[in-house]
């Protein structure tokens, strides 16, 4: 009876949006975090969460002056914050260097004014790296810059305080899949990525 009850609880948690299998499997092991600003955080979150070894990605804000910023404050370009994603990953399954390389293939790093249809300071791109991550982040940037013939403007910046975004932004691409897919298409994100990267993605 006890085993059946435990099985029922696990199924109930899964059906109510409990821990994803990968996240649950990683809870007992070591994990690390990385912060990437890639324009719209809905898209950046979606682009990271499908990678094997990534446990979760949380949408939020970083790099600005205001504590506990709101979406309205950040999108008004008055706080200095970037829309960003904090990626939690298992370093035994995926390296930080691979995450940084993947990041560059999911953005247009030649655009300093925003990303795709989203314009303004909050939609700029950047890698926010710890001192331990800096060398790998710089290496990924150098590779992208070489492939794109010196046109990369995405900076590598010191890691800053990360503030999670409001709950309605989290996992938006899953919870509102039709609206998300339409937004991504309408914004021209994938079409532009193909223009920039082509087969090098």
C-alpha positions as CSV (number, residue, x, y, z in Angstrom):
1,X,0.0,0.0,0.0
2,X,2.8,2.4,0.9
3,X,4.5,1.9,-2.5
4,X,1.3,2.5,-4.3
5,X,0.7,5.7,-2.3
6,X,4.2,7.0,-3.2
7,X,3.6,6.2,-6.8
8,X,0.3,8.1,-6.7
9,X,2.1,11.1,-5.2
10,X,4.8,11.1,-7.9
11,X,2.2,11.0,-10.6
12,X,0.2,13.8,-9.0
13,X,3.3,16.0,-8.8
14,X,4.1,15.4,-12.4
15,X,0.6,16.2,-13.5
16,X,0.5,19.4,-11.5
17,X,3.7,20.8,-12.9
18,X,6.1,19.3,-10.4
19,X,9.8,18.8,-11.1
20,X,10.8,17.8,-14.6
21,X,12.5,14.3,-14.8
22,X,15.9,15.9,-15.6
23,X,15.6,18.4,-12.7
24,X,14.5,15.6,-10.3
25,X,17.4,13.4,-11.4
26,X,19.9,16.2,-10.9
27,X,18.7,17.3,-7.4
28,X,21.1,14.8,-5.7
29,X,24.1,15.8,-7.8
30,X,26.2,18.9,-8.5
31,X,24.8,21.8,-10.4
32,X,26.1,25.2,-11.6
33,X,24.5,28.3,-13.0
34,X,25.2,30.6,-15.9
35,X,23.5,33.9,-17.0
36,X,22.8,34.9,-20.6
37,X,21.0,37.9,-22.0
38,X,19.7,37.1,-25.4
39,X,16.8,39.5,-26.1
40,X,13.4,38.2,-25.3
41,X,13.8,35.9,-22.3
42,X,10.9,33.7,-23.3
43,X,12.9,32.7,-26.4
44,X,16.3,32.4,-24.5
45,X,14.7,30.2,-21.9
46,X,13.2,28.0,-24.6
47,X,16.5,27.8,-26.5
48,X,18.3,26.5,-23.4
49,X,15.8,24.2,-21.8
50,X,15.9,21.6,-24.5
51,X,19.7,21.0,-24.2
52,X,20.7,17.7,-22.5
53,X,22.3,18.6,-19.2
54,X,20.3,21.7,-18.6
55,X,18.2,21.3,-15.5
56,X,16.2,24.6,-15.7
57,X,16.2,28.1,-17.1
58,X,14.6,31.0,-15.2
59,X,13.7,34.3,-16.9
60,X,14.7,37.5,-15.1
61,X,16.7,40.7,-15.1
62,X,20.3,41.5,-14.5
63,X,23.0,44.2,-15.0
64,X,21.0,47.2,-13.9
65,X,20.7,49.7,-11.1
66,X,17.2,48.9,-9.6
67,X,16.6,46.3,-6.9
68,X,13.6,44.0,-7.4
69,X,12.8,45.4,-10.9
70,X,9.5,44.8,-12.5
71,X,8.9,44.0,-16.2
72,X,7.2,47.4,-16.7
73,X,10.3,49.2,-15.3
74,X,12.8,47.2,-17.3
75,X,10.9,47.4,-20.6
76,X,10.7,51.2,-20.2
77,X,14.5,51.2,-20.4
78,X,14.9,53.1,-17.1
79,X,16.8,50.6,-15.0
80,X,19.7,49.5,-17.0
81,X,18.7,45.9,-16.7
82,X,18.9,43.3,-19.5
83,X,16.2,40.6,-19.9
84,X,18.2,37.5,-19.1
85,X,18.0,33.8,-18.2
86,X,19.7,32.0,-15.4
87,X,20.6,28.5,-16.6
88,X,21.1,25.8,-14.0
89,X,23.0,22.8,-15.5
90,X,24.8,19.6,-14.7
91,X,28.5,20.2,-15.5
92,X,29.0,16.4,-15.7
93,X,26.7,16.4,-18.7
94,X,27.3,19.8,-20.4
95,X,30.1,22.2,-20.1
96,X,29.9,26.0,-19.6
97,X,31.9,26.4,-22.8
98,X,29.2,24.5,-24.7
99,X,26.5,26.6,-23.2
100,X,28.3,29.8,-24.2
101,X,28.8,28.5,-27.7
102,X,25.1,27.6,-27.9
103,X,24.1,31.0,-26.7
104,X,25.9,32.8,-29.6
105,X,24.1,30.6,-32.1
106,X,20.7,31.6,-30.7
107,X,21.2,35.4,-31.0
108,X,22.3,38.0,-33.5
109,X,25.5,39.1,-31.8
110,X,26.1,41.8,-34.5
111,X,23.1,43.9,-33.3
112,X,23.8,46.4,-30.5
113,X,20.3,47.9,-30.4
114,X,18.3,44.9,-29.3
115,X,17.3,41.6,-30.8
116,X,15.0,41.0,-33.8
117,X,11.8,43.0,-33.4
118,X,12.5,43.8,-29.8
119,X,14.5,47.1,-29.5
120,X,16.0,49.0,-26.6
121,X,18.6,48.5,-23.9
122,X,16.7,45.7,-22.1
123,X,16.9,43.5,-25.2
124,X,20.7,43.8,-25.7
125,X,22.8,40.7,-25.7
126,X,25.5,39.8,-23.2
127,X,27.1,37.0,-21.3
128,X,27.3,37.7,-17.5
129,X,30.3,35.5,-16.4
130,X,31.9,34.8,-13.1
131,X,35.7,34.9,-12.9
132,X,35.8,31.1,-13.3
133,X,33.6,31.3,-16.4
134,X,35.3,34.3,-18.1
135,X,37.9,32.3,-20.1
136,X,35.3,30.0,-21.7
137,X,32.9,32.9,-22.3
138,X,35.7,34.9,-24.0
139,X,36.6,31.9,-26.1
140,X,33.0,31.5,-27.3
141,X,32.9,35.2,-28.2
142,X,36.2,35.0,-30.1
143,X,35.0,32.0,-32.1
144,X,31.8,33.8,-33.0
145,X,33.7,36.9,-33.9
146,X,36.0,35.0,-36.2
147,X,33.1,33.3,-37.9
148,X,31.2,36.5,-38.3
149,X,34.2,38.4,-39.5
150,X,34.8,40.7,-36.6
151,X,31.2,42.0,-36.4
152,X,30.3,40.7,-32.9
153,X,29.2,43.4,-30.4
154,X,27.9,41.1,-27.7
155,X,30.0,41.8,-24.6
156,X,31.2,39.5,-21.8
157,X,30.4,41.3,-18.6
158,X,31.0,40.5,-14.9
159,X,28.2,38.4,-13.4
160,X,25.7,40.6,-11.6
161,X,22.7,40.1,-9.3
162,X,20.0,38.2,-11.0
163,X,16.4,39.0,-10.3
164,X,13.8,36.4,-11.3
165,X,11.0,37.8,-13.4
166,X,7.3,37.6,-12.6
167,X,5.7,34.2,-12.5
168,X,3.7,34.8,-15.7
169,X,6.9,35.0,-17.6
170,X,8.3,31.7,-16.5
171,X,8.0,28.8,-19.0
172,X,5.9,31.0,-21.2
173,X,6.8,29.0,-24.3
174,X,5.3,25.9,-22.7
175,X,2.3,27.4,-21.0
176,X,1.3,29.6,-24.0
177,X,2.8,27.6,-26.8
178,X,0.5,28.9,-29.6
179,X,1.0,32.6,-28.7
180,X,4.7,32.0,-28.2
181,X,5.3,30.3,-31.5
182,X,3.3,33.1,-33.3
183,X,5.4,35.8,-31.4
184,X,8.7,34.1,-32.3
185,X,7.7,33.8,-36.0
186,X,6.3,37.4,-36.2
187,X,9.4,38.7,-34.5
188,X,11.6,37.1,-37.2
189,X,14.0,35.5,-34.8
190,X,14.6,32.2,-36.6
191,X,14.7,33.8,-40.0
192,X,17.3,36.3,-38.9
193,X,19.4,33.6,-37.2
194,X,19.5,31.7,-40.5
195,X,20.7,34.9,-42.2
196,X,23.4,35.5,-39.6
197,X,24.6,31.9,-39.0
198,X,23.4,29.8,-41.9
199,X,24.8,26.3,-41.7
200,X,27.2,27.3,-38.9
201,X,24.4,27.1,-36.3
